[in-house]
Amino acid sequence: MKTVAYIALGSNLDNPKLQIQDAFAELDEIEATCLLQTSSLYASAPWGYADQPDFVNAVAAIETQLPPRRLLDELLKIEIWHGRERSFANAPRTLDLDIALYGDEIVDEESLKIPHPRMSERAFVLTPLAEIAPALVIPGLGPIAKLLAHCNDPSLKRIVD
C-alpha cells in the first residue's frame, strides 16, 4: 500500500542549501519511495540553542510503501551520509530529516512520534508544508491553515535565488 508522507528537512552546516537540495534527490532514491513535491527553501533562526548559524528548512512530499519505522531508518541513513552528528540537543547539524506526517496515521512510540511533536509550534515546518499542501488536515491537530495562523516566526524568510 502506498502512503503519502511529508518529510521536514533542516540544515545549518556545510552549505545548508546544497545539503537540502541533495537530500531531496536522495529521498527519491529510497526503496519503494518516490519524491512527489518539494517546497521552497526557508531561512529560520535556531531553536533551543541560539549560538549557531541560521537554518535552511524545507518540506518534501513523498509516496512510499515503507512502513513508518523503516522509512525513519532510511532517513537516518541519509543523515549519516551527510555527516550528521548528535552531540547535544538542538545542536548545529549538516542535515536533519523528520517524518512530519505519514498519511493520516498517528504513531506514538518511544523513538517515533507522528505527527512530529511540536510541529504545530514551528513555522519553519508549517509554512513550507502549507506551501505544498494548503488543504492538509493534520491528524489530531486540525487544518494546517488554522495551525499556521497561530504560529508566527518573524525570523522565517523564504529564500529566493
C-alpha positions as CSV (number, residue, x, y, z in Angstrom):
1,M,0.0,0.0,0.0
2,K,1.3,3.5,-0.9
3,T,1.2,6.3,1.6
4,V,1.9,10.0,1.1
5,A,4.3,11.2,3.8
6,Y,5.8,14.6,4.5
7,I,9.4,15.0,5.4
8,A,10.7,18.1,7.2
9,L,14.3,18.9,6.3
10,G,16.7,21.3,8.1
11,S,20.4,22.2,7.8
12,N,22.7,24.9,9.1
13,L,26.2,23.5,8.4
14,D,28.4,22.8,5.4
15,N,26.4,24.7,2.7
16,P,22.8,24.1,4.0
17,K,21.1,24.9,0.8
18,L,23.1,22.3,-1.0
19,Q,22.5,19.8,1.8
20,I,18.7,20.2,1.4
21,Q,18.8,20.1,-2.4
22,D,20.9,16.9,-2.3
23,A,18.6,15.4,0.3
24,F,15.6,16.0,-2.0
25,A,17.2,13.8,-4.6
26,E,18.2,11.2,-2.1
27,L,14.6,10.9,-0.8
28,D,13.7,9.9,-4.4
29,E,16.3,7.1,-4.2
30,I,14.8,5.4,-1.1
31,E,13.5,1.9,-1.9
32,A,9.7,1.8,-2.8
33,T,9.6,5.6,-2.4
34,C,9.2,8.4,-4.9
35,L,9.5,12.2,-4.4
36,L,6.3,13.9,-5.3
37,Q,6.9,17.6,-4.5
38,T,9.3,19.9,-2.7
39,S,8.7,23.3,-1.0
40,S,10.7,26.4,-1.4
41,L,13.7,26.8,1.0
42,Y,13.2,28.9,4.1
43,A,15.7,30.5,6.4
44,S,15.0,30.5,10.1
45,A,16.6,31.3,13.4
46,P,17.7,28.3,15.5
47,W,15.5,26.9,18.2
48,G,16.6,25.7,21.7
49,Y,20.3,26.5,21.3
50,A,20.8,30.0,19.9
51,D,24.6,30.2,19.5
52,Q,24.7,28.7,16.0
53,P,24.0,29.7,12.4
54,D,20.5,30.1,11.0
55,F,18.9,27.1,9.4
56,V,17.6,26.4,6.0
57,N,14.4,24.4,6.1
58,A,12.0,22.8,3.6
59,V,9.4,20.1,3.3
60,A,9.1,17.2,0.8
61,A,6.1,15.2,-0.1
62,I,6.9,11.5,-0.9
63,E,4.9,8.5,-1.7
64,T,6.2,5.3,0.0
65,Q,5.4,1.7,0.5
66,L,7.7,1.6,3.5
67,P,6.1,1.5,7.0
68,P,6.9,4.4,9.2
69,R,9.8,2.8,11.2
70,R,11.5,1.5,8.1
71,L,11.1,5.0,6.5
72,L,12.7,6.5,9.6
73,D,15.6,4.1,9.3
74,E,16.2,5.2,5.7
75,L,16.1,8.9,6.7
76,L,18.7,8.3,9.4
77,K,21.0,6.6,6.8
78,I,20.7,9.8,4.6
79,E,21.6,11.9,7.7
80,I,24.6,9.8,8.3
81,W,25.7,10.1,4.7
82,H,25.6,13.8,5.2
83,G,27.8,13.7,8.3
84,R,25.1,14.2,10.9
85,E,26.4,14.2,14.4
86,R,24.2,14.2,17.5
87,S,26.5,15.9,20.0
88,F,23.7,17.5,22.1
89,A,20.0,18.5,21.8
90,N,19.3,21.2,19.2
91,A,23.0,21.2,18.1
92,P,24.1,22.5,14.7
93,R,23.6,19.9,12.0
94,T,24.5,19.1,8.4
95,L,21.1,17.6,7.9
96,D,18.0,16.8,9.9
97,L,15.2,14.7,8.3
98,D,12.0,14.1,10.3
99,I,8.8,12.4,9.3
100,A,6.3,15.2,9.9
101,L,3.3,13.2,8.7
102,Y,2.7,9.7,7.4
103,G,-0.7,9.6,5.7
104,D,-3.3,10.1,8.4
105,E,-1.6,7.8,10.9
106,I,-0.8,8.7,14.5
107,V,2.3,6.9,15.8
108,D,3.3,7.1,19.4
109,E,6.4,5.0,20.0
110,E,9.4,5.9,22.2
111,S,11.6,6.9,19.3
112,L,9.0,7.7,16.7
113,K,6.1,10.1,17.0
114,I,3.9,11.1,14.1
115,P,2.6,13.8,13.6
116,H,6.0,15.1,14.6
117,P,5.9,16.6,18.1
118,R,5.8,20.4,18.3
119,M,5.3,20.8,14.5
120,S,2.2,22.9,15.3
121,E,4.6,25.3,17.1
122,R,7.1,25.6,14.3
123,A,6.5,27.9,11.4
124,F,9.7,26.5,9.7
125,V,7.7,23.3,9.3
126,L,4.2,24.6,8.9
127,T,5.0,27.3,6.3
128,P,6.7,25.0,3.7
129,L,4.2,22.3,4.4
130,A,1.3,24.7,3.7
131,E,3.0,25.8,0.5
132,I,2.8,22.3,-1.0
133,A,-0.3,21.0,0.8
134,P,-2.5,24.0,1.7
135,A,-5.7,22.0,2.3
136,L,-3.9,19.4,4.5
137,V,-5.6,18.4,7.8
138,I,-3.1,17.2,10.3
139,P,-4.3,14.2,12.3
140,G,-5.2,15.1,15.8
141,L,-4.4,18.8,15.3
142,G,-6.7,20.1,12.5
143,P,-6.3,22.1,9.3
144,I,-2.9,23.4,8.5
145,A,-4.2,26.9,7.7
146,K,-5.6,27.2,11.3
147,L,-2.4,26.0,12.9
148,L,-0.3,28.3,10.8
149,A,-2.5,31.3,11.7
150,H,-1.4,30.7,15.4
151,C,2.2,30.2,14.7
152,N,4.2,33.2,13.8
153,D,8.0,33.4,13.4
154,P,9.3,36.8,12.2
155,S,12.7,35.2,11.5
156,L,11.3,32.9,8.9
157,K,12.1,34.1,5.3
158,R,11.6,32.4,2.0
159,I,14.9,32.0,0.2
160,V,14.7,33.4,-3.3
161,D,17.6,32.5,-5.7
